Amino acid sequence: MGNKYFKYILLAPALLIMAIITIFPLIRSLWISFHEWKLTESLKMGAFIGFDNYVKAFSDPNFWNSAWVTLVFTVAAVLVTISCAIMVALLLSKEKTYISYLRAILIIPFALSPALVGYSWRFMLNPDYGVFSAIVGFFFPPLADVVWLGNTVTAMIALISVVVWIWLPFMSLMFISGIMGLPKEVYEAAKMDGANSIQTFFRITLPMIQPIVLIATILMTMFSLKQFDPIVTLTSGGPGNSTEVLNFLVYTQSFRYFDMGYGAALGYILAIITIGFVLVYMRKLVKGDEWN
């Protein structure tokens, strides 16, 4: 009997720590979302107001703007990252010595701090001394004086580019491992049947890596929805609120305007949206080869 419960005794400290740092904050923040609590007015939690904070969100223009920005940002980041990752994987999945070194170098952007990457890109995009602005201005003189982070469209493009740059190595390595694990006999048979590279990709490679594509899409969607560091360091939600995604709106409401109840409610709305995306993708993954 002692041996039967000994494993649970060993797990107890880890479970206790997990409950303290994860479960308790989740329950506490959910409880806060049902209250009115502005730190500028009181250090104590205010009155219980039920779902008023959630109702307030759906009548708040800032929320709907952030929801739209989040949708555009997430869809673009996922599509560009997954597409580029597949192309990189096709180039780096060959069995050659120098390509193995390139695969090792590929992980460097992913190893850097997202905040550091955001600051670096902010300097590179500076119209006065930024290296990116200088390169673009050299090849395209009409774009020499463009303030990349001062325009709503170019600021969003810059933010998406940073996120793609951060997560592309990780996604590429996923696809590289998947493509390198595909059976060689199928490609040999396709070559004998006269299939070209494009036909081989769309009729063999892409269908066979569908599960990896779905898993990568799930992960990239979650990563995009919770992006925070690059937004703070690169655009700070601007210009205006053109790059203010929901995650950043939660931060501004909670720690800039100190509306803890409303900020907590926004956080749970974002969590529900994230879970919804994951459930849709998981349903596709469980269905296997059926895409419709």
Helices and strands as residue ranges (DSSP letters): H 2-18, I 19-23, H 24-33, H 52-58, H 61-92, H 97-105, H 108-111, H 114-124, H 131-139, G 141-143, G 148-150, H 152-180, H 184-192, H 197-200, I 201-205, H 206-208, H 210-225, H 229-234, H 246-255, H 260-286
